[in-house]
């Protein structure tokens, strides 16, 4: 699955920028330090928008393309902000053949966002994942730590209503 950059404007704080600069300074010149700096930056900001990737590249003296390449290669890095409610729809084989794509489509329709996007108010983010290991409950979606299984497209509305109030 190809990662997409966020369409939402970046809202980093001065405090976050100071933390990132301190992190970069602590690792500057260390061999193999780019990954730990990127991980730390994601801890600070919650994701790695292009603005943060650019700060990392400049601070570490590497091309921004290298930072972007790493951030898109490793699944641990997010290029879009995560919402207060992180919705993940499993598209692994068992879930997919039992209609997971319909669940994903319905959520997208209700929230007005696609996979790897966040609503403008920051309440919901949506992702499609490969397998969460609950194949016996297929199709499955999660909202933060809550797991919902054996779903149909009709179940989506009621599930989302729980988080919209």
C-alpha positions in Angstrom: 0.0 0.0 0.0 1.4 3.4 -1.0 1.6 6.0 1.7 0.2 9.4 1.0 1.2 12.7 2.5 -1.4 14.6 4.5 -3.7 17.1 2.8 -4.2 18.9 6.1 -2.0 21.9 7.0 0.9 21.2 9.3 0.5 22.7 12.8 3.7 22.1 14.7 4.4 24.1 17.9 7.5 26.0 18.8 8.0 23.6 21.7 7.9 20.6 19.3 10.5 22.3 17.0 12.8 22.8 20.0 12.4 19.2 21.0 13.2 18.1 17.4 16.3 20.3 17.2 17.5 19.0 20.5 17.0 15.4 19.3 18.9 16.1 16.1 21.7 17.8 17.9 22.1 14.8 20.3 22.5 12.4 17.3 24.3 14.6 14.8 27.4 12.9 13.4 26.4 9.5 14.8 26.5 6.7 12.2 23.1 5.1 11.7 21.3 7.8 13.7 18.8 8.8 11.1 16.3 6.1 12.1 16.3 6.9 15.8 15.9 10.6 14.9 12.9 9.8 12.7 11.4 7.6 15.4 11.9 10.4 17.9 10.4 13.0 15.6 7.3 10.8 15.1 7.0 10.5 18.9 7.2 14.4 19.1 4.7 15.1 16.3 2.7 11.9 16.0 3.6 11.6 12.3 6.2 12.7 9.8 4.8 15.5 7.6 7.1 16.8 4.8 7.9 19.9 7.0 9.4 17.6 9.7 11.1 15.4 7.2 12.8 18.5 5.8 13.9 19.7 9.2 15.4 16.2 9.9 17.2 16.2 6.5 18.7 19.6 7.0 19.7 18.9 10.6 21.2 15.5 9.8 22.9 16.7 6.6 21.1 14.2 4.3 18.9 14.7 1.3 15.2 15.0 2.1 14.7 12.2 -0.4 16.5 9.8 1.9 14.3 10.7 4.8 11.2 10.4 2.6 12.4 7.0 1.3 12.8 5.6 4.8 9.5 7.1 6.0 7.6 5.5 3.1 9.5 2.1 3.3 8.9 1.3 6.9 5.4 0.7 8.2 6.2 2.2 11.6 6.2 5.7 10.1 3.0 7.7 9.4 2.9 10.5 6.9 -0.6 11.7 8.0 -1.8 12.8 11.4 -3.8 10.3 13.5 -7.2 11.2 14.8 -8.5 11.0 18.3 -10.3 7.9 17.0 -8.0 5.7 14.9 -10.1 3.5 12.6 -8.3 0.6 11.0 -10.1 -1.8 8.6 -8.4 -5.1 8.1 -8.0 -6.0 4.4 -6.2 -9.3 4.9 -7.4 -12.2 2.8 -10.0 -13.5 5.3 -11.5 -10.1 5.9 -11.3 -9.0 2.3 -13.2 -12.0 0.9 -15.9 -11.5 3.6 -16.5 -7.9 2.5 -14.0 -5.6 4.3 -13.7 -3.3 1.3 -17.4 -2.5 1.7 -16.8 -1.5 5.3 -13.9 0.7 4.3 -16.0 2.3 1.5 -18.8 3.0 3.9 -16.6 4.6 6.5 -15.0 6.8 3.8 -18.4 7.9 2.7 -19.6 8.8 6.2 -16.4 10.6 7.3 -15.5 12.1 3.9 -11.9 10.8 4.1 -10.0 8.0 2.4 -7.4 5.6 3.8 -4.4 7.3 5.4 -6.4 10.5 5.9 -7.7 12.4 8.9 -10.8 14.5 9.3 -10.2 18.2 9.4 -11.4 18.4 13.0 -8.8 15.7 14.0 -11.4 13.4 15.5 -11.1 10.5 13.0 -8.3 8.9 11.0 -8.7 5.9 8.7 -6.3 3.3 7.6 -6.5 0.0 5.8 -4.2 -2.7 7.3 -3.1 -6.1 6.1 -4.0 -8.4 9.0 -4.7 -7.9 12.7 -4.8 -11.6 13.5 -8.5 -11.9 14.2 -9.3 -13.9 11.0 -12.0 -15.9 12.8 -14.0 -12.7 13.3 -13.7 -11.5 9.7 -14.3 -8.9 8.5 -12.8 -6.8 11.3 -12.2 -3.2 12.1 -10.8 -1.5 15.1 -11.4 1.9 16.6 -8.4 2.6 18.8 -8.3 -0.5 21.1 -11.9 -1.6 20.4 -12.3 -4.6 18.1 -15.4 -5.1 16.0 -15.9 -8.4 14.1 -18.3 -10.4 11.9 -19.4 -7.1 10.4 -21.6 -6.1 7.5 -21.7 -2.7 5.8 -24.8 -1.9 7.8 -23.0 -2.2 11.1 -20.6 0.7 10.3 -23.2 3.4 11.0 -23.9 2.2 14.5 -20.2 1.7 15.3 -19.3 5.3 14.2 -22.3 6.8 16.1 -20.7 5.6 19.3 -17.7 7.9 18.7 -19.4 10.9 17.1 -21.2 12.1 20.3 
